[in-house]
Amino acid sequence: MRAPEVARAQGARSLELRAASDLARLWARRGESARAVELLAPIYGWFTEGFDTPDLKDANPSSSAFASERGRDPGKRPDLPE
């Protein structure tokens, strides 16, 4: 969990969001969706605009993505075309 901590210490909220999203997806794939949402919700809450950007769409803790992470290709970013 080092990347989100480093980004937080540097005040790099966008990078913290991205790192936390990656970690949250990992936890969700392991069946720890509640833990994933607990990590993302406060970080996502900092943002007041840009909700149509790929990073914020990906990190939305209320999306169904955290309930359906099993079986997803871990190397595939949802914000990038195939």
N, C-alpha and C positions, 0 to 999 in steps of 0.2 A: 504494500500500500504506500510505497515511498513516493511515487510520481505525484499523486494528488497533494501530498504533504509539501513537497518541494515547490510545486506551483503555488500553493497557498502562501508559503513563506515569501515567495517573490511577488505576491499580489497579482498573479497572472490568472485571473478568474476563468478566462476562456480555456486555458490549458488545463486548469484544475477540473473544469467541467468535462473536457474530453477524456482526461485520465480517469476520472471517477466513472464516466459512462462505460469505458472499457472494463473497469473492474466490476461495475454493477452487472454488466452483461455476463461476465464470467460467473459471478455469484448466482445469477438467475438461471444459467445453464446447469448449475449444480443443485438447483432446487431451493435456493436461498433468496427468493424474490423479495421477501419482506426486508431482508438485510440490504438488498440492492436499492430498494425504494428509500429506505432509511438513510442511506448514503447520499443518494441523488437529490432528494426533496429539498433540503436546505440550500444546496448549491444552485439548483434550478431556480429556487425562489429569489436569488439575488438579482436575476435578470428582469428588466422591465420592458425590454423591446427585443426585436430580432427573433421572435418565436417561429418565424418561417424559415430560419436558417437550418441547414442540415444538423449542426451540432446540437441545437436546442430541440429540434424535432426528435433526434435520437435519444436525448437525455430526459425526455418528458416522463417523469415517474408515474404518471397516471395512465400512460399508454398501455396497450395490451402486450407490448413487446416483452415486458418482464414476466408475463404469464406464459408466453409462448416461445421462450428462448431455446428450449430443447430441440435438437435436430437442426439448428441453424449452423451454417458454415462459419466457424469462428474467425476465419480469415477474410470474410466478406463484410465490408462496411456497408450499412444500409443506405448511406448517403451517396454512394458511388455507383454509376451504371456498370452493368456487367460487360 
